[in-house]
Amino acid sequence: MRRFLTPGWLGIHLIAVILFFGFLWFGWWQFGRATDGNARSWGYTFEWPLFAIFVIVMWIKMIRDELKGVGREPAEPAEPVVPKTEAELIKEAEAEDPSLAAYNRYLARLNSQRQ
């Protein structure tokens, strides 16, 4: 749990708290305007608390992702990956799909006739 007390995480916690209470305050402010006769403010009265709930949901999601390790760089592969040449990739694809091999032979024949 100490990882959530780093300067970066403390900033996230502070922003979440400020946004949560700010959005609730905006909802209360719109409620006051709505009761004074501004009909449009009724929609905002219910919208701002939804924003506040969204802040809490995203804050919880960020914490869960951090605990699961989501977003961290993957470990290095055990063996280095050697890139394959274009010819090797074509042969592998042709071995998997006979119709692709027939089409490639057809294209090769057309190319040889053109020269």
MDTraj code that builds the backbone (N, CA, C; nanometers):
import mdtraj as md
import numpy as np

residues = "MET ARG ARG PHE LEU THR PRO GLY TRP LEU GLY ILE HIS LEU ILE ALA VAL ILE LEU PHE PHE GLY PHE LEU TRP PHE GLY TRP TRP GLN PHE GLY ARG ALA THR ASP GLY ASN ALA ARG SER TRP GLY TYR THR PHE GLU TRP PRO LEU PHE ALA ILE PHE VAL ILE VAL MET TRP ILE LYS MET ILE ARG ASP GLU LEU LYS GLY VAL GLY ARG GLU PRO ALA GLU PRO ALA GLU PRO VAL VAL PRO LYS THR GLU ALA GLU LEU ILE LYS GLU ALA GLU ALA GLU ASP PRO SER LEU ALA ALA TYR ASN ARG TYR LEU ALA ARG LEU ASN SER GLN ARG GLN".split()
xyz = np.array([
    [0.0800, -0.1200, 0.0000],
    [0.0000, 0.0000, 0.0000],
    [0.0850, 0.1275, 0.0000],
    [0.2127, 0.1124, 0.0209],
    [0.2992, 0.2308, 0.0231],
    [0.3112, 0.2938, -0.1148],
    [0.2863, 0.2152, -0.2190],
    [0.2981, 0.2705, -0.3547],
    [0.1923, 0.3772, -0.3811],
    [0.0839, 0.3763, -0.3037],
    [-0.0196, 0.4769, -0.3211],
    [0.0081, 0.6042, -0.2416],
    [0.1236, 0.6083, -0.1756],
    [0.1634, 0.7277, -0.1016],
    [0.2801, 0.7989, -0.1685],
    [0.3085, 0.7648, -0.2942],
    [0.4133, 0.8338, -0.3692],
    [0.3599, 0.9699, -0.4138],
    [0.4476, 1.0628, -0.4499],
    [0.3995, 1.1955, -0.4919],
    [0.2998, 1.1910, -0.6080],
    [0.3224, 1.1016, -0.7038],
    [0.2290, 1.0912, -0.8168],
    [0.0910, 1.0477, -0.7717],
    [0.0865, 0.9456, -0.6871],
    [-0.0421, 0.8962, -0.6394],
    [-0.1085, 0.9955, -0.5447],
    [-0.0305, 1.0651, -0.4634],
    [-0.0910, 1.1658, -0.3760],
    [-0.1568, 1.2757, -0.4591],
    [-0.0941, 1.3112, -0.5716],
    [-0.1554, 1.4085, -0.6616],
    [-0.2859, 1.3575, -0.7195],
    [-0.2897, 1.2295, -0.7570],
    [-0.4125, 1.1700, -0.8112],
    [-0.5212, 1.1696, -0.7053],
    [-0.4848, 1.1331, -0.5799],
    [-0.5833, 1.1326, -0.4711],
    [-0.6388, 1.2730, -0.4497],
    [-0.5507, 1.3726, -0.4487],
    [-0.5933, 1.5109, -0.4263],
    [-0.6855, 1.5590, -0.5378],
    [-0.6498, 1.5294, -0.6606],
    [-0.7342, 1.5696, -0.7742],
    [-0.8707, 1.5020, -0.7661],
    [-0.8730, 1.3735, -0.7293],
    [-0.9998, 1.3014, -0.7190],
    [-1.0885, 1.3637, -0.6109],
    [-1.0298, 1.3984, -0.4974],
    [-1.1088, 1.4578, -0.3892],
    [-1.1617, 1.5952, -0.4303],
    [-1.0753, 1.6774, -0.4902],
    [-1.1182, 1.8114, -0.5331],
    [-1.2287, 1.8023, -0.6373],
    [-1.2121, 1.7140, -0.7362],
    [-1.3156, 1.7002, -0.8394],
    [-1.4468, 1.6480, -0.7808],
    [-1.4369, 1.5488, -0.6921],
    [-1.5578, 1.4909, -0.6332],
    [-1.6393, 1.5968, -0.5607],
    [-1.5751, 1.6697, -0.4692],
    [-1.6494, 1.7697, -0.3926],
    [-1.6856, 1.8906, -0.4793],
    [-1.6019, 1.9234, -0.5753],
    [-1.6357, 2.0321, -0.6667],
    [-1.7589, 2.0005, -0.7488],
    [-1.7671, 1.8801, -0.8005],
    [-1.8830, 1.8414, -0.8801],
    [-2.0090, 1.8368, -0.7946],
    [-1.9974, 1.7896, -0.6694],
    [-2.1138, 1.7908, -0.5810],
    [-2.1583, 1.9341, -0.5525],
    [-2.0608, 2.0237, -0.5349],
    [-2.0950, 2.1637, -0.5095],
    [-2.1649, 2.2242, -0.6312],
    [-2.1156, 2.1936, -0.7515],
    [-2.1818, 2.2427, -0.8720],
    [-2.3255, 2.1914, -0.8803],
    [-2.3474, 2.0659, -0.8425],
    [-2.4836, 2.0114, -0.8410],
    [-2.5722, 2.0859, -0.7431],
    [-2.5192, 2.1155, -0.6258],
    [-2.5961, 2.1903, -0.5256],
    [-2.6263, 2.3318, -0.5758],
    [-2.5301, 2.3935, -0.6397],
    [-2.5475, 2.5274, -0.6955],
    [-2.6568, 2.5259, -0.8029],
    [-2.6553, 2.4258, -0.8903],
    [-2.7578, 2.4155, -0.9947],
    [-2.8946, 2.3861, -0.9342],
    [-2.8977, 2.3122, -0.8232],
    [-3.0246, 2.2868, -0.7555],
    [-3.0839, 2.4183, -0.7043],
    [-2.9983, 2.5036, -0.6490],
    [-3.0450, 2.6340, -0.6034],
    [-3.1000, 2.7175, -0.7176],
    [-3.0323, 2.7137, -0.8307],
    [-3.0812, 2.7882, -0.9472],
    [-3.2113, 2.7289, -0.9997],
    [-3.2232, 2.5967, -0.9942],
    [-3.3443, 2.5312, -1.0441],
    [-3.4642, 2.5660, -0.9566],
    [-3.4442, 2.5688, -0.8262],
    [-3.5557, 2.6030, -0.7380],
    [-3.5929, 2.7503, -0.7481],
    [-3.5026, 2.8343, -0.8006],
    [-3.5338, 2.9754, -0.8227],
    [-3.6081, 2.9978, -0.9542],
    [-3.6308, 2.8926, -1.0314],
    [-3.7103, 2.9071, -1.1517],
    [-3.6376, 2.8794, -1.2823],
    [-3.5101, 2.8479, -1.2787],
    [-3.4358, 2.8184, -1.4008],
    [-3.4575, 2.6701, -1.4348],
    [-3.5433, 2.6448, -1.5323],
    [-3.5824, 2.5070, -1.5645],
    [-3.4659, 2.4254, -1.6198],
    [-3.3763, 2.4891, -1.6930],
    [-3.2639, 2.4164, -1.7517],
    [-3.1714, 2.3608, -1.6425],
    [-3.1665, 2.4249, -1.5301],
    [-3.0758, 2.3820, -1.4231],
    [-3.1159, 2.2489, -1.3609],
    [-3.2404, 2.2055, -1.3819],
    [-3.2793, 2.0747, -1.3272],
    [-3.1949, 1.9623, -1.3879],
    [-3.1664, 1.9719, -1.5147],
    [-3.0822, 1.8693, -1.5774],
    [-2.9423, 1.8685, -1.5192],
    [-2.8854, 1.9878, -1.4992],
    [-2.7508, 1.9965, -1.4423],
    [-2.7489, 1.9534, -1.2966],
    [-2.8613, 1.9704, -1.2278],
    [-2.8694, 1.9291, -1.0878],
    [-2.8390, 1.7810, -1.0737],
    [-2.8832, 1.7016, -1.1696],
    [-2.8597, 1.5572, -1.1636],
    [-2.7339, 1.5156, -1.2397],
    [-2.6883, 1.6007, -1.3302],
    [-2.5701, 1.5676, -1.4092],
    [-2.4414, 1.5787, -1.3278],
    [-2.4270, 1.6846, -1.2494],
    [-2.3031, 1.7042, -1.1744],
    [-2.2757, 1.5937, -1.0727],
    [-2.3746, 1.5446, -0.9978],
    [-2.3459, 1.4305, -0.9096],
    [-2.3035, 1.3043, -0.9855],
    [-2.3546, 1.2870, -1.1079],
    [-2.3091, 1.1727, -1.1884],
    [-2.1618, 1.1869, -1.2235],
    [-2.1181, 1.3099, -1.2519],
    [-1.9759, 1.3328, -1.2756],
    [-1.8940, 1.2990, -1.1518],
    [-1.9467, 1.3334, -1.0346],
    [-1.8761, 1.3036, -0.9096],
    [-1.8627, 1.1524, -0.8906],
    [-1.9681, 1.0791, -0.9201],
    [-1.9630, 0.9329, -0.9101],
    [-1.8631, 0.8766, -1.0102],
    [-1.8592, 0.9331, -1.1305],
    [-1.7647, 0.8881, -1.2320],
    [-1.6199, 0.9065, -1.1853],
    [-1.5922, 1.0162, -1.1175],
    [-1.4566, 1.0396, -1.0647],
    [-1.4181, 0.9280, -0.9681],
    [-1.5092, 0.8911, -0.8786],
    [-1.4796, 0.7851, -0.7813],
    [-1.4612, 0.6512, -0.8513],
    [-1.5452, 0.6222, -0.9492],
    [-1.5334, 0.4951, -1.0227],
    [-1.3976, 0.4871, -1.0933],
    [-1.3555, 0.5942, -1.1583],
    [-1.2270, 0.5929, -1.2286],
    [-1.1101, 0.5867, -1.1305],
    [-1.1225, 0.6519, -1.0166],
    [-1.0177, 0.6466, -0.9145],
    [-1.0005, 0.5024, -0.8643],
    [-1.1122, 0.4347, -0.8388],
    [-1.1067, 0.2947, -0.7949],
    [-1.0478, 0.2080, -0.9051],
    [-1.0858, 0.2321, -1.0314],
    [-1.0314, 0.1543, -1.1428],
    [-0.8804, 0.1723, -1.1532],
    [-0.8318, 0.2953, -1.1352],
    [-0.6870, 0.3191, -1.1419],
    [-0.6136, 0.2436, -1.0315],
    [-0.6718, 0.2402, -0.9138],
    [-0.6090, 0.1685, -0.8029],
    [-0.6074, 0.0183, -0.8318],
    [-0.7187, -0.0355, -0.8805],
    [-0.7235, -0.1792, -0.9126],
    [-0.6241, -0.2147, -1.0226],
    [-0.6146, -0.1299, -1.1253],
    [-0.5194, -0.1557, -1.2328],
    [-0.3761, -0.1540, -1.1802],
    [-0.3467, -0.0639, -1.0895],
    [-0.2120, -0.0585, -1.0316],
    [-0.1824, -0.1845, -0.9507],
    [-0.2813, -0.2320, -0.8769],
    [-0.2609, -0.3534, -0.7973],
    [-0.2439, -0.4765, -0.8857],
    [-0.3133, -0.4799, -1.0005],
    [-0.3015, -0.5926, -1.0933],
    [-0.1775, -0.5821, -1.1805],
    [-0.1190, -0.4636, -1.1884],
    [-0.0003, -0.4453, -1.2714],
    [-0.0335, -0.4135, -1.4156],
    [-0.1551, -0.3669, -1.4439],
    [-0.1939, -0.3323, -1.5802],
    [-0.1172, -0.2087, -1.6231],
    [-0.0673, -0.2104, -1.7462],
    [0.0027, -0.0948, -1.7996],
    [0.1531, -0.0985, -1.7783],
    [0.2006, -0.1965, -1.7065],
    [0.3451, -0.2082, -1.6893],
    [0.4058, -0.2708, -1.8134],
    [0.5326, -0.2445, -1.8345],
    [0.5995, -0.2993, -1.9523],
    [0.6168, -0.4505, -1.9353],
    [0.5952, -0.5266, -2.0421],
    [0.6111, -0.6721, -2.0316],
    [0.7577, -0.7098, -2.0144],
    [0.7784, -0.8265, -1.9575],
    [0.9144, -0.8756, -1.9374],
    [0.9785, -0.9084, -2.0722],
    [1.1089, -0.9067, -2.0762],
    [1.1819, -0.9385, -2.1990],
    [1.1568, -1.0846, -2.2370],
    [1.1433, -1.1143, -2.3659],
    [1.1258, -1.2539, -2.4060],
    [1.2527, -1.3342, -2.3763],
    [1.2340, -1.4626, -2.3509],
    [1.3468, -1.5488, -2.3151],
    [1.4472, -1.5587, -2.4293],
    [1.3979, -1.5729, -2.5514],
    [1.4864, -1.5824, -2.6672],
    [1.4631, -1.4611, -2.7564],
    [1.5692, -1.4090, -2.8147],
    [1.5470, -1.2959, -2.9057],
    [1.4702, -1.3412, -3.0291],
    [1.3797, -1.2594, -3.0729],
    [1.2980, -1.2915, -3.1890],
    [1.3745, -1.2490, -3.3145],
    [1.3971, -1.3453, -3.4031],
    [1.4685, -1.3182, -3.5274],
    [1.3645, -1.2869, -3.6340],
    [1.3719, -1.1702, -3.6948],
    [1.2723, -1.1382, -3.7971],
    [1.2874, -1.2303, -3.9179],
    [1.1723, -1.2678, -3.9730],
    [1.1724, -1.3576, -4.0880],
    [1.1749, -1.2752, -4.2156],
    [1.2324, -1.3345, -4.3181],
    [1.2366, -1.2660, -4.4476],
    [1.0995, -1.2763, -4.5128],
    [1.0813, -1.1961, -4.6153],
    [0.9531, -1.1958, -4.6855],
    [0.9263, -1.3317, -4.7497],
    [1.0301, -1.3941, -4.8031],
    [1.0132, -1.5252, -4.8670],
    [0.9699, -1.6300, -4.7644],
    [1.0276, -1.6251, -4.6450],
    [0.9890, -1.7206, -4.5408],
    [0.8440, -1.7006, -4.4989],
    [0.8025, -1.5769, -4.4869],
    [0.6637, -1.5490, -4.4489],
    [0.5668, -1.5973, -4.5565],
    [0.6027, -1.5786, -4.6835],
    [0.5165, -1.6241, -4.7932],
    [0.5058, -1.7753, -4.7931],
    [0.6180, -1.8456, -4.7731],
    [0.6145, -1.9924, -4.7703],
    [0.5293, -2.0436, -4.6555],
    [0.5376, -1.9789, -4.5386],
    [0.4546, -2.0199, -4.4256],
    [0.3066, -1.9986, -4.4555],
    [0.2743, -1.8856, -4.5159],
    [0.1348, -1.8570, -4.5480],
    [0.0825, -1.9546, -4.6536],
    [0.1657, -1.9868, -4.7519],
    [0.1240, -2.0809, -4.8561],
    [0.1047, -2.2203, -4.7983],
    [0.1863, -2.2579, -4.7012],
    [0.1719, -2.3900, -4.6404],
    [0.0393, -2.4005, -4.5650],
    [-0.0072, -2.2903, -4.5110],
    [-0.1326, -2.2910, -4.4363],
    [-0.2549, -2.2820, -4.5275],
    [-0.2393, -2.2175, -4.6452],
    [-0.3539, -2.1926, -4.7325],
    [-0.3186, -2.2313, -4.8758],
    [-0.3655, -2.3472, -4.9240],
    [-0.3327, -2.3906, -5.0602],
    [-0.3868, -2.2948, -5.1674],
    [-0.5007, -2.2322, -5.1432],
    [-0.5543, -2.1407, -5.2447],
    [-0.4649, -2.0177, -5.2586],
    [-0.4015, -1.9756, -5.1499],
    [-0.3076, -1.8640, -5.1566],
    [-0.1847, -1.9033, -5.2380],
    [-0.1389, -2.0259, -5.2206],
    [-0.0234, -2.0730, -5.2975],
    [-0.0565, -2.0758, -5.4468],
    [-0.1765, -2.1227, -5.4807],
    [-0.2173, -2.1264, -5.6219],
    [-0.2263, -1.9849, -5.6787],
    [-0.2779, -1.8905, -5.6020],
    [-0.2882, -1.7529, -5.6480],
    [-0.1495, -1.6910, -5.6682],
    [-0.0565, -1.7194, -5.5776],
    [0.0797, -1.6672, -5.5928],
    [0.1481, -1.7257, -5.7159],
    [0.1248, -1.8548, -5.7467],
    [0.1809, -1.9141, -5.8679],
    [0.1222, -1.8475, -5.9922],
    [-0.0078, -1.8191, -5.9881],
    [-0.0743, -1.7509, -6.0982],
    [-0.0133, -1.6123, -6.1205],
    [0.0088, -1.5366, -6.0128],
    [0.0696, -1.4044, -6.0255],
    [0.2120, -1.4135, -6.0785],
    [0.2868, -1.5134, -6.0346],
    [0.4238, -1.5306, -6.0831],
    [0.4236, -1.5618, -6.2323],
    [0.3272, -1.6446, -6.2787],
    [0.3180, -1.6786, -6.4204],
    [0.2832, -1.5550, -6.5031],
    [0.1883, -1.4744, -6.4531],
    [0.1536, -1.3516, -6.5246],
    [0.2726, -1.2567, -6.5321],
    [0.3494, -1.2481, -6.4265],
    [0.4653, -1.1601, -6.4251],
    [0.5719, -1.2083, -6.5211],
    [0.5902, -1.3390, -6.5307],
    [0.6925, -1.3902, -6.6240],
    [0.6488, -1.3719, -6.7682],
    [0.5206, -1.3762, -6.7999],
    [0.4700, -1.3574, -6.9351],
    [0.4832, -1.2112, -6.9784],
    [0.4756, -1.1202, -6.8845],
    [0.4819, -0.9784, -6.9167],
    [0.6237, -0.9380, -6.9569],
    [0.7213, -1.0078, -6.9133],
    [0.8617, -0.9686, -6.9414],
    [0.9061, -1.0253, -7.0688],
])
top = md.Topology()
chain = top.add_chain()
for i, resn in enumerate(residues, 1):
    res = top.add_residue(resn, chain, resSeq=i)
    for name in ("N", "CA", "C"):
        top.add_atom(name, md.element.get_by_symbol(name[0]), res)
traj = md.Trajectory(xyz[None], top)
